[in-house]
């Protein structure tokens, strides 16, 4: 059962390794916008897909409502994501994940280090 993987304090790398071992071809649904930057190589080397729920919550939604509405609306697409695919979802749309145009400085620096030859 995957329930025991929901250990508080488990690092993302540990979670990705455990998911790969126990549930290959799964989709990890997360709100962690930096996961693809911080763990790009681990994601690409695995058979796990990543679905990121956008954290820019619109007025009129609580965080729980935002997550529930997004997953409910897009589950049919989430469950058929390709191996290694990373997508961003929000209630009205979805797209291939790309770093934000104005990401936090730490994320920009990490991405630049990964992209440089």
Secondary structure, DSSP 4 states (H G I P E B T S, - for coil): -GGGG--TT--HHHHHHHHHHHSTT-EEEE--TTHHHHTHHHHHTSS-EEEEEP--PPTT--HHHHHHHHHHHHHHHHTTPPTT-EEEEETTEEEE----TT--HHHHHHHHHHH--
